[in-house]
Amino acid sequence: MIKLYQAGMSTCVQKVRFVLEQKGIPWEGIAVDLHGGENYSPEYMKINPKAIIPVLDDDGDMVFESGNICLYLDEKYPDTPLMPSDFKGRADVRAFAQLIDEQVHTDTSACTYAIAFGSAIRAKYDTPEKLEAYLMAMPDYGRRYLKRQVITKGIECAEVEIAVRHLGAMLERLEDALNSADYLVGNQLSIADIVYLPYVVRLTHLNMDYMWNNKPGVTAWFERMKQTKGYKQGLEAFFVPEVVARMGDSGTKAESAIRRMLSI
Ligand SMILES: N[C@@H](CCC(=O)N[C@@H](CS)C(=O)NCC(=O)O)C(=O)O
């Protein structure tokens, strides 16, 4: 059976679980405790030297990178297809997905840590030495730099303003595609919709949905996506009420600063 190295509310894992549940593929989860740093353990880094989740283990075939895992699952398990049947449609899905890896994931992570999780991490690693050891475990210099900025400076750092503006631009792109169609590509549910959904969900959890109040296409699409089996069983079923509440409270406190960054 397929095994998924995962954590409940990780955005990247949510994409993969959406695909598994939407297609009805049996799977079992292997929990990786990100907050406890289990992803930096030598055992986990043998599985994925990048120290990140998700990883899919399909009968010993290890598949990496969430968007790529979604495409792999769609090719290997073709029932309930989640890719358009034409070349151009498939190219458009891949182009949408590429922007996630180029920007959207990093921007969302910067906002999440700056707004909601940074203070808990500072409390857990409560001396400069402990915090430094936590950060130095991250193998990628860029991720480590960004985490250091957002954890130590919170929403005051320039990286957060850049991230918030990027996410504003992401919502503009989604609205452009959705104000005349139900789904992002070819007017059918595809991996393009699935890979964006977790980031819109995260903004909702951070009480940042004021960012798309004036975007009827995004609003209707989000409601449509929430009716899917993939969302209900792959995302919603794994929401942790205390974590959602913490994100919401911190997001409300940050609202006026974020609105200033966006001039709204
Ligand atoms: N490009 C990767 C990004 C994966 C990623 O950043 N995963 C996060 C969870 S959403 C993670 O494992 N973070 C652990 C850490 O940075 O310590 C993908 O799409 O799979």
PDBQT file of the ligand as one rigid body, heavy atoms in Angstrom, charges set to zero:
ROOT
HETATM    1  N1  LIG A 301       8.969  21.933  -2.759  1.00  0.00    +0.000 N 
HETATM    2  C1  LIG A 301       8.600  21.034  -1.697  1.00  0.00    +0.000 C 
HETATM    3  C2  LIG A 301       8.409  21.835  -0.422  1.00  0.00    +0.000 C 
HETATM    4  C3  LIG A 301       8.102  20.920   0.755  1.00  0.00    +0.000 C 
HETATM    5  C4  LIG A 301       8.073  21.663   2.076  1.00  0.00    +0.000 C 
HETATM    6  O1  LIG A 301       8.571  22.793   2.211  1.00  0.00    +0.000 OA
HETATM    7  N2  LIG A 301       7.479  21.016   3.077  1.00  0.00    +0.000 N 
HETATM    8  C5  LIG A 301       7.360  21.632   4.383  1.00  0.00    +0.000 C 
HETATM    9  C6  LIG A 301       5.995  21.364   4.955  1.00  0.00    +0.000 C 
HETATM   10  S1  LIG A 301       4.738  22.137   3.979  1.00  0.00    +0.000 SA
HETATM   11  C7  LIG A 301       8.397  21.010   5.312  1.00  0.00    +0.000 C 
HETATM   12  O2  LIG A 301       8.658  19.832   5.244  1.00  0.00    +0.000 OA
HETATM   13  N3  LIG A 301       8.980  21.835   6.194  1.00  0.00    +0.000 N 
HETATM   14  C8  LIG A 301       9.867  21.379   7.187  1.00  0.00    +0.000 C 
HETATM   15  C9  LIG A 301      10.897  22.409   7.567  1.00  0.00    +0.000 C 
HETATM   16  O3  LIG A 301      11.136  23.344   6.780  1.00  0.00    +0.000 OA
HETATM   17  O4  LIG A 301      11.460  22.262   8.654  1.00  0.00    +0.000 OA
HETATM   18  C10 LIG A 301       7.326  20.261  -2.071  1.00  0.00    +0.000 C 
HETATM   19  O5  LIG A 301       6.504  20.813  -2.806  1.00  0.00    +0.000 OA
HETATM   20  O6  LIG A 301       7.178  19.103  -1.648  1.00  0.00    +0.000 OA
ENDROOT
TORSDOF 0
